[in-house]
Amino acid sequence: MEEKNVYEQEEETMDEQSVEAVILDDGIEVEEKKKAPKSGWKYELFDLARTFVICLILVLLVNHFLVNPVQVEGDSMYPTLYDEEIGFMNIFLVKKDGVQRQDVVIAHNSDTNENWVKRVIGLPGDTVYAKNDVVYINDQPLDEPYLDTDYVASIRNDGKYFTQDFGPVTLKEDEYFLMGDNRVVSLDSREVGPFKEDSIIGKDVYVVFPFNEMKLVRNGQSE
């Protein structure tokens, strides 16, 4: 009888363990159900809003620290850049490398509240002037390989100076002298004066439209 009781006790113990296992399994199922993905229009709306906010933050960061859209207006940089071309300027490189002579930069004119695309001619401390259609920096003729020689020749063949006489202008330690590549029509530092360093907000222009004119315009060249 004792052996039978022991056997029965073992069966009861096994039955209790089975019951516990079933309960445990049910508990796991309950937990799994609790962790199931959320659904419903409220959750989808929240997820959409979160995605929008993240994208907006990324756009703001890119615009503030990396690149910013720019549209060319007018012919002051012709034929380097054409009227109504659309692209991006590089903000990061201005902060990283600063501004060098021959850079194509975007400068903010506070008087007109406009952003102008121009070429850096004079650096802080330089004395800039033009005489007999030649630009001088500190009394030395400026080499300008970025100018379109055929276009310049067409202007001179009409009996005009491509660059009218001006100056001399001596720049302060935080000033830059900017001019357009199309000197005969460009409104620039010859008329409005030097630009302060903090007014130069970007450099290089990555033209993306029109698509057949895609190019990179930077220091002294187009690619």
HELIX and SHEET records of a PDB file:
HELIX    1   1 GLU A    2  LYS A   34  1                                  33    
HELIX    2   2 TRP A   41  PHE A   65  1                                  25    
HELIX    3   3 PHE A   92  ASP A   97  1                                   6    
HELIX    4   4 THR A  149  ARG A  156  1                                   8    
HELIX    5   5 SER A  189  VAL A  192  1                                   4    
HELIX    6   6 GLU A  197  SER A  199  5                                   3    
HELIX    7   7 PHE A  211  GLU A  213  5                                   3    
SHEET    1   A 7 VAL A  67  GLN A  71  0                                        
SHEET    2   A 7 ILE A  86  ASN A  90 -1                                        
SHEET    3   A 7 ILE A 200  PHE A 209 -1                                        
SHEET    4   A 7 VAL A 104  ASN A 109 -1                                        
SHEET    5   A 7 GLU A 114  GLY A 122 -1                                        
SHEET    6   A 7 GLU A 175  MET A 179 -1                                        
SHEET    7   A 7 PHE A 195  LYS A 196 -1                                        
SHEET    1   B 5 VAL A  67  GLN A  71  0                                        
SHEET    2   B 5 ILE A  86  ASN A  90 -1                                        
SHEET    3   B 5 ILE A 200  PHE A 209 -1                                        
SHEET    4   B 5 LYS A 215  ARG A 218 -1                                        
SHEET    5   B 5 GLN A 221  SER A 222 -1                                        
SHEET    1   C 4 GLN A 140  PRO A 141  0                                        
SHEET    2   C 4 VAL A 134  ILE A 137 -1                                        
SHEET    3   C 4 THR A 127  LYS A 131 -1                                        
SHEET    4   C 4 PHE A 166  THR A 170 -1                                        
END                                                                             
